Amino acid sequence: MSNATFIGLMSGTSADGIDAVLISTDSEQSKLIHSHHQPMPDALRAAILAFRESGSDELHRLATLDGKLADEYAEAVQALLQSAGFDAAAVTAIGCHGQTLRHYPQGDTPYTLQIGDPNRLAERTGITVVADFRRRDMAAGGQGAPLVPAFHQARLVSPGVASGIANIGGIANITLVSAEGDVSGWDTGPGNTLMDSWIAHHRDVPFDQDGAWAASGTVIESLLQGLLEDPYFLKSAPKSTGPEYFHLDWLARHLSGTEAPEDVQRTLVELTVESLARGLEQAPVGVVRVCGGGARNAVLLERLDQRLEHIDVTTTDAIGVDPQWVEAWAFAWLAEQTLAGLPGNVPAVTGAAGARVLGGIFPA
C-alpha cells in the first residue's frame, strides 16, 4: 500500500490515557506525522480498572463501557486530526488496539478481551477501523500476545544487527531479532503495573515520576528473590501475562508488612529490570532499545544499562522514534498489514500454528 495514512490508537494496562498517532506509509517505510495524548477521564479509568476483579452486573457494565470508551477514542482521533490540520477523509484506516480488560491465554478455553466498540468508532469518525487483533492469533493456538514484535522487526531494527527491543508498558515484553532476521519474543512480566499500583496505594499518584520515589529506597534482596521464584518467570516462551496475574494481592503474598514502602518500590524496579535482563540475555544482541512508559523512568533505565553492561542500551529515541508512541504506531502498522492481507503475528513469538492476518475490518 503506497502513500497511505493510518491512525494508531493505544490505551495500555494502566488505562491512564490514550495515545494516538498519525502515520504516513509507503509499505516499506513509515513516518510519524503527528501525535496526541489524551488523559483518560477519572470515572472511565476507574470503571476499566474495576474489571481486574469479578463484580456484579458485569454484562451491563461491559456493554456500556465498550461504547463509552469508543466515544473517548473518537474524541482522541478528532483532536489528533484537528491538531495536525488533517482531514479524516484522507485517512485510510484506524488501527485500534482497544482496552484489555482480561487476558487469559491458559486453560482449555483461553480468551482475551479488548473493548472500545469499533463499529461506534467508525461511525463517530467516518474512518474505517481495524480492531480485535489478538483473538485470531489465539484461535490459531497462540497466546494472542505479544503482537508488537512483528512491527519491531519491520520498523525498529537494522538488517544484519542483532537487536533487542524492550517495550515497558504495564506489562513488559521483549523482541529479539538475530542478525539473520529470526524473531523471538515474549512478555517478561510486570513492567510498570506493580510500581504504578504501589505508589498509587501509598501516595495517591498514578506513577513514580522519573523513578524519584524508588530512588529514595533500597532493594530488599530477600523480597526480590522471592518474587523472582514465581513460576511465570521460570516458564518457557511462548508466554504472555497481564495485570490480572501481577497485581497488589500477588505482591502482598510476599510481604511481611514491615517493609518501608519506598524500599518495596525500589525492589519492584529491580524486579522489572532483572526479568527483562534475563530475557534479553537469552540471545546474543549488541543493542537494546527501550520504549513504552518505562523509558521515562530514569532509575529503571540506569539499572537496566548497568545490568546489561556489555550491551548498548538506549531508548528508541536513538533511532529517531519517540518511545511514547511506539505501541500506537505498531497498531497503525498492524491495520496496514490487515488491509493488505498480510500476517501481523510472529508464530515463533505467540505460539500460533502459523502466520495469520489479524483483526476485523469495520468500514466507515
RODO-2510 file (C-alpha; in nm, 4 decimals, decimal comma):
residues 364
     n   res          X          Y          Z
     1     m     0,0000     0,0000     0,0000
     2     s     0,1726     0,3207    -0,1166
     3     n     0,1284     0,6785     0,0075
     4     a    -0,1328     0,5839     0,2650
     5     t    -0,2107     0,7407     0,6006
     6     f    -0,3126     0,5483     0,9123
     7     i    -0,4027     0,6327     1,2688
     8     g    -0,2920     0,4107     1,5565
     9     l    -0,4688     0,4088     1,8946
    10     m    -0,3362     0,2545     2,2123
    11     s    -0,4524     0,2623     2,5734
    12     g    -0,2348     0,0438     2,7922
    13     t    -0,2873    -0,1646     3,1033
    14     s    -0,2647     0,1386     3,3328
    15     a    -0,5625     0,2957     3,1466
    16     d    -0,4215     0,6385     3,2263
    17     g    -0,4711     0,7746     2,8761
    18     i    -0,4970     0,7223     2,5014
    19     d    -0,2007     0,7549     2,2666
    20     a    -0,2958     0,8481     1,9105
    21     v    -0,0556     0,8753     1,6167
    22     l    -0,0935     0,9768     1,2531
    23     i     0,1370     0,7757     1,0272
    24     s     0,2333     0,8113     0,6613
    25     t     0,3479     0,4912     0,4926
    26     d     0,4704     0,3686     0,1557
    27     s     0,4594    -0,0007     0,2613
    28     e     0,8366    -0,0201     0,3067
    29     q     0,8834     0,2749     0,5404
    30     s     0,6569     0,4792     0,7617
    31     k     0,6838     0,8233     0,9177
    32     l     0,5195     0,9819     1,2201
    33     i     0,3237     1,2866     1,1078
    34     h     0,1616     1,3871     1,4348
    35     s     0,0811     1,2540     1,7821
    36     h    -0,1651     1,3240     2,0598
    37     h    -0,2072     1,2005     2,4177
    38     q    -0,5467     1,2243     2,5815
    39     p    -0,5742     1,1560     2,9556
    40     m    -0,8425     0,9050     3,0466
    41     p    -1,1304     1,0609     3,2439
    42     d    -1,1132     0,9524     3,6064
    43     a    -1,4550     0,7840     3,6081
    44     l    -1,3812     0,5917     3,2894
    45     r    -1,0424     0,4785     3,4197
    46     a    -1,1979     0,3619     3,7457
    47     a    -1,4597     0,1633     3,5531
    48     i    -1,1874    -0,0028     3,3443
    49     l    -0,9686    -0,0923     3,6416
    50     a    -1,2684    -0,2345     3,8274
    51     f    -1,2753    -0,5193     3,5744
    52     r    -0,9485    -0,6554     3,7105
    53     e    -1,1690    -0,8394     3,9582
    54     s    -1,5076    -1,0022     3,9090
    55     g    -1,8038    -0,7936     4,0206
    56     s    -2,1776    -0,7520     3,9989
    57     d    -2,3768    -0,6770     3,6814
    58     e    -2,0687    -0,7299     3,4660
    59     l    -2,2534    -0,7785     3,1370
    60     h    -2,4294    -0,4404     3,1549
    61     r    -2,1150    -0,2663     3,2777
    62     l    -1,9118    -0,4243     2,9975
    63     a    -2,1545    -0,3225     2,7244
    64     t    -2,1845     0,0378     2,8380
    65     l    -1,8114     0,0738     2,8963
    66     d    -1,7475    -0,0627     2,5463
    67     g    -1,9456     0,2261     2,3984
    68     k    -1,8139     0,4957     2,6309
    69     l    -1,4551     0,4028     2,5538
    70     a    -1,5257     0,4097     2,1785
    71     d    -1,6535     0,7664     2,2222
    72     e    -1,3325     0,8572     2,4034
    73     y    -1,1265     0,7033     2,1233
    74     a    -1,3273     0,9044     1,8700
    75     e    -1,2540     1,2250     2,0605
    76     a    -0,8830     1,1385     2,0599
    77     v    -0,8926     1,0835     1,6822
    78     q    -1,0709     1,4130     1,6252
    79     a    -0,8248     1,6003     1,8485
    80     l    -0,5312     1,4393     1,6649
    81     l    -0,6655     1,5357     1,3229
    82     q    -0,7534     1,8893     1,4301
    83     s    -0,4095     1,9439     1,5806
    84     a    -0,2422     1,8036     1,2681
    85     g    -0,4642     2,0030     1,0324
    86     f    -0,5566     1,6779     0,8593
    87     d    -0,8872     1,5681     0,7053
    88     a    -1,0474     1,2415     0,8168
    89     a    -1,1290     1,1619     0,4541
    90     a    -0,7554     1,1323     0,3811
    91     v    -0,7027     0,8595     0,6459
    92     t    -0,7055     0,5029     0,5145
    93     a    -0,7898     0,3378     0,8464
    94     i    -0,7590     0,3466     1,2226
    95     g    -0,5757     0,0604     1,3909
    96     c    -0,7314     0,0397     1,7369
    97     h    -0,5862    -0,1968     1,9946
    98     g    -0,8749    -0,1414     2,2350
    99     q    -0,8530    -0,1615     2,6124
   100     t    -0,7684    -0,5040     2,7508
   101     l    -0,9959    -0,5981     3,0383
   102     r    -0,8958    -0,9621     3,0773
   103     h    -0,6228    -1,1751     2,9202
   104     y    -0,6264    -1,5470     2,9989
   105     p    -0,4152    -1,7389     2,7471
   106     q    -0,4138    -2,0553     2,9591
   107     g    -0,6696    -2,3281     3,0207
   108     d    -0,8992    -2,5327     2,7976
   109     t    -1,0704    -2,2245     2,6535
   110     p    -0,8189    -1,9394     2,6541
   111     y    -0,9503    -1,5922     2,5827
   112     t    -0,8568    -1,2283     2,5600
   113     l    -1,0990    -0,9372     2,5801
   114     q    -1,0464    -0,5856     2,4465
   115     i    -1,3199    -0,3207     2,4419
   116     g    -1,3804     0,0067     2,2572
   117     d    -1,6591    -0,0715     2,0086
   118     p    -1,5026    -0,0448     1,6585
   119     n    -1,8486    -0,0072     1,4985
   120     r    -1,9146     0,3015     1,7071
   121     l    -1,5641     0,4351     1,6450
   122     a    -1,6064     0,4011     1,2676
   123     e    -1,9454     0,5730     1,2856
   124     r    -1,8180     0,8602     1,5014
   125     t    -1,5053     0,9293     1,2945
   126     g    -1,6126     0,8368     0,9416
   127     i    -1,2918     0,6325     0,9104
   128     t    -1,2547     0,2568     0,8544
   129     v    -1,1441     0,0828     1,1741
   130     v    -0,9325    -0,2308     1,2095
   131     a    -0,9621    -0,3834     1,5575
   132     d    -0,9793    -0,7099     1,7546
   133     f    -0,6228    -0,8064     1,6615
   134     r    -0,5485    -1,0653     1,9287
   135     r    -0,8254    -1,3240     1,9041
   136     r    -0,7312    -1,4642     1,5605
   137     d    -0,3840    -1,5496     1,6853
   138     m    -0,5385    -1,7104     1,9920
   139     a    -0,7817    -1,9072     1,7747
   140     a    -0,4766    -2,0469     1,5953
   141     g    -0,3374    -2,1748     1,9246
   142     g    -0,1298    -1,8673     2,0097
   143     q    -0,1112    -1,6531     2,3202
   144     g    -0,2538    -1,3517     2,1364
   145     a     0,0463    -1,1601     2,2692
   146     p     0,2872    -1,0011     2,2334
   147     l     0,1960    -0,8697     1,8876
   148     v     0,4431    -0,5804     1,8636
   149     p     0,7499    -0,7955     1,7694
   150     a     0,6408    -0,8079     1,4034
   151     f     0,6354    -0,4277     1,3978
   152     h     0,9647    -0,4081     1,5846
   153     q     1,1294    -0,6272     1,3221
   154     a     0,9752    -0,4313     1,0339
   155     r     1,0480    -0,0793     1,1569
   156     l     1,2859    -0,0618     1,4566
   157     v     1,5870    -0,2812     1,3785
   158     s     1,8618    -0,2591     1,1197
   159     p     1,9296    -0,5554     0,8874
   160     g     2,2282    -0,7605     0,9981
   161     v     2,2335    -0,6177     1,3512
   162     a     2,1335    -0,8480     1,6368
   163     s     1,8936    -0,6304     1,8363
   164     g     1,6613    -0,6360     2,1323
   165     i     1,3567    -0,4178     2,1866
   166     a     1,2280    -0,3816     2,5427
   167     n     0,8725    -0,2499     2,5480
   168     i     0,7951    -0,1452     2,9058
   169     g     0,4271    -0,0713     2,9463
   170     g     0,2150    -0,2011     3,2307
   171     i     0,3481    -0,5408     3,1303
   172     a     0,6980    -0,5638     2,9800
   173     n     0,7753    -0,7579     2,6653
   174     i     1,0871    -0,8116     2,4610
   175     t     1,1653    -0,8727     2,0968
   176     l     1,4890    -1,0426     1,9959
   177     v     1,5926    -1,0156     1,6311
   178     s     1,9040    -1,2034     1,5215
   179     a     2,1491    -1,0734     1,2631
   180     e     1,9906    -1,3228     1,0223
   181     g     1,6417    -1,1814     1,0877
   182     d     1,4986    -1,4555     1,3103
   183     v     1,2483    -1,3182     1,5617
   184     s     1,1546    -1,4307     1,9109
   185     g     0,9833    -1,2539     2,1970
   186     w     0,7530    -1,2828     2,4968
   187     d     0,6091    -1,0986     2,7955
   188     t     0,8824    -1,0944     3,0586
   189     g     0,6485    -0,9977     3,3433
   190     p     0,5474    -0,6744     3,5159
   191     g     0,6707    -0,3523     3,3628
   192     n     0,5104    -0,0530     3,5327
   193     t     0,1895    -0,2115     3,6615
   194     l     0,3130    -0,3063     4,0091
   195     m     0,5149     0,0127     4,0528
   196     d     0,2166     0,2249     3,9493
   197     s    -0,0244     0,0362     4,1738
   198     w     0,2113     0,0510     4,4729
   199     i     0,2732     0,4260     4,4544
   200     a    -0,0963     0,4918     4,3895
   201     h    -0,1799     0,2935     4,7041
   202     h     0,0734     0,4745     4,9236
   203     r     0,0949     0,8237     4,7716
   204     d    -0,2233     0,8625     4,5681
   205     v    -0,0387     0,9499     4,2469
   206     p    -0,0642     0,7468     3,9247
   207     f     0,3070     0,6791     3,8693
   208     d     0,6566     0,7382     4,0061
   209     q     0,7795     1,0437     3,8147
   210     d     1,1323     0,9698     3,6849
   211     g     1,1579     0,6888     3,9412
   212     a     1,2238     0,9503     4,2122
   213     w     1,0427     0,7656     4,4927
   214     a     1,2127     0,4384     4,4047
   215     a     1,5492     0,6177     4,4094
   216     s     1,4908     0,7060     4,7755
   217     g     1,4621     0,3369     4,8673
   218     t     1,6880     0,0337     4,8864
   219     v     1,6432    -0,3059     4,7204
   220     i     1,5171    -0,5733     4,9602
   221     e     1,7154    -0,8682     4,8267
   222     s     1,5123    -1,1374     5,0012
   223     l     1,1904    -0,9911     4,8621
   224     l     1,3361    -0,9667     4,5123
   225     q     1,4487    -1,3291     4,5136
   226     g     1,1120    -1,4417     4,6443
   227     l     0,9283    -1,2548     4,3677
   228     l     1,1586    -1,3990     4,1007
   229     e     1,0726    -1,7510     4,2163
   230     d     0,7203    -1,7117     4,0798
   231     p     0,6525    -1,9854     3,8215
   232     y     0,5822    -1,7306     3,5469
   233     f     0,9463    -1,6187     3,5395
   234     l     1,0633    -1,9788     3,5101
   235     k     0,8173    -2,0688     3,2343
   236     s     0,9466    -2,1093     2,8795
   237     a     0,8182    -1,8972     2,5923
   238     p     0,5772    -1,8514     2,4274
   239     k     0,4122    -1,6827     2,7209
   240     s     0,2086    -1,3736     2,7955
   241     t     0,0556    -1,2222     3,1062
   242     g    -0,1309    -0,9207     3,2402
   243     p    -0,2290    -0,7227     3,5495
   244     e    -0,4862    -0,9879     3,6347
   245     y    -0,1820    -1,2005     3,7331
   246     f     0,0686    -0,9402     3,8554
   247     h    -0,1284    -0,7204     4,0964
   248     l    -0,1036    -0,5902     4,4532
   249     d    -0,2584    -0,9031     4,6039
   250     w     0,0142    -1,1065     4,4290
   251     l     0,2750    -0,8740     4,5785
   252     a     0,1151    -0,8814     4,9234
   253     r     0,1679    -1,2573     4,9467
   254     h     0,5425    -1,1879     4,9549
   255     l     0,5370    -0,9048     5,2102
   256     s     0,5642    -0,9194     5,5876
   257     g     0,4084    -0,5758     5,6309
   258     t     0,7154    -0,4288     5,7992
   259     e     0,8878    -0,3153     5,4793
   260     a     0,9361     0,0552     5,4108
   261     p     0,7120     0,1442     5,1133
   262     e     0,9942     0,3175     4,9256
   263     d     1,2112     0,0059     4,9624
   264     v     0,9337    -0,2054     4,8094
   265     q     0,9094     0,0433     4,5219
   266     r     1,2842     0,0203     4,4631
   267     t     1,2602    -0,3598     4,4705
   268     l     0,9803    -0,3537     4,2128
   269     v     1,2067    -0,1540     3,9801
   270     e     1,4676    -0,4237     4,0219
   271     l     1,2102    -0,6958     3,9525
   272     t     1,1294    -0,5347     3,6172
   273     v     1,4977    -0,4866     3,5376
   274     e     1,6015    -0,8397     3,6297
   275     s     1,3157    -1,0122     3,4472
   276     l     1,3875    -0,8039     3,1354
   277     a     1,7620    -0,8660     3,1543
   278     r     1,7235    -1,2412     3,1922
   279     g     1,5112    -1,2464     2,8792
   280     l     1,7380    -1,0194     2,6774
   281     e     2,0379    -1,2340     2,7671
   282     q     1,8834    -1,5397     2,6045
   283     a     2,0157    -1,4319     2,2647
   284     p     2,3359    -1,2521     2,1650
   285     v     2,2322    -0,8926     2,0945
   286     g     2,4544    -0,5911     2,0518
   287     v     2,1913    -0,3226     2,1100
   288     v     1,8767    -0,2905     2,3183
   289     r     1,6246    -0,0128     2,2515
   290     v     1,3695     0,0671     2,5226
   291     c     1,0215     0,2033     2,4541
   292     g     0,6940     0,2453     2,6407
   293     g     0,6250     0,4367     2,9597
   294     g     0,9168     0,2691     3,1370
   295     a     1,1545     0,4589     2,9094
   296     r     1,0745     0,7675     3,1191
   297     n     1,1821     0,6006     3,4461
   298     a     1,5418     0,7186     3,4909
   299     v     1,6194     0,4699     3,7708
   300     l     1,4892     0,1768     3,5687
   301     l     1,6888     0,2744     3,2588
   302     e     2,0079     0,3300     3,4572
   303     r     1,9767    -0,0077     3,6260
   304     l     1,8993    -0,1891     3,3008
   305     d     2,2056    -0,0304     3,1422
   306     q     2,4186    -0,1411     3,4384
   307     r     2,2705    -0,4896     3,4397
   308     l     2,3425    -0,5329     3,0657
   309     e     2,6862    -0,3772     3,0921
   310     h     2,8234    -0,5178     2,7660
   311     i     2,5219    -0,4149     2,5561
   312     d     2,4377    -0,0728     2,4159
   313     v     2,1146     0,0215     2,5982
   314     t     1,9232     0,3334     2,4901
   315     t     1,5647     0,4313     2,4249
   316     t     1,4222     0,4227     2,0732
   317     d     1,4984     0,7949     2,0582
   318     a     1,8408     0,6793     1,9396
   319     i     1,6836     0,5615     1,6141
   320     g     1,4531     0,8605     1,5773
   321     v     1,1372     0,7083     1,7291
   322     d     0,9863     0,8643     2,0409
   323     p     0,9396     0,5790     2,2949
   324     q     0,5943     0,7018     2,3930
   325     w     0,4423     0,6428     2,0504
   326     v     0,5836     0,3026     1,9570
   327     e     0,2825     0,0909     2,0603
   328     a     0,0245     0,3162     1,8949
   329     w     0,2436     0,3184     1,5830
   330     a     0,2532    -0,0625     1,5942
   331     f    -0,1249    -0,0865     1,5710
   332     a    -0,1340     0,1585     1,2815
   333     w     0,1136    -0,0768     1,1118
   334     l    -0,0956    -0,3813     1,2008
   335     a    -0,4005    -0,2145     1,0409
   336     e    -0,1926    -0,1606     0,7286
   337     q    -0,0970    -0,5301     0,7304
   338     t    -0,4590    -0,6372     0,7683
   339     l    -0,5868    -0,4258     0,4812
   340     a    -0,3052    -0,5575     0,2627
   341     g    -0,3982    -0,9174     0,3511
   342     l    -0,0619    -0,9728     0,5200
   343     p     0,0029    -1,1505     0,8519
   344     g     0,0588    -0,9495     1,1670
   345     n     0,1710    -1,2169     1,4107
   346     v     0,5011    -1,3985     1,4543
   347     p     0,4189    -1,7644     1,5289
   348     a     0,7553    -1,8179     1,6967
   349     v     0,6587    -1,5445     1,9426
   350     t     0,2936    -1,6174     2,0148
   351     g     0,2928    -1,9938     1,9618
   352     a     0,0223    -1,9792     1,6930
   353     a     0,0003    -2,2617     1,4388
   354     g     0,1075    -2,0242     1,1632
   355     a     0,1108    -1,6706     1,0308
   356     r    -0,2339    -1,5120     1,0324
   357     v    -0,3954    -1,1936     0,9041
   358     l    -0,5166    -1,0314     1,2252
   359     g    -0,8139    -0,8178     1,3114
   360     g    -1,1604    -0,7395     1,1876
   361     i    -1,2358    -0,4591     0,9401
   362     f    -1,5190    -0,2186     1,0203
   363     p    -1,5804     0,0044     0,7170
   364     a    -1,6543     0,3747     0,7521
***
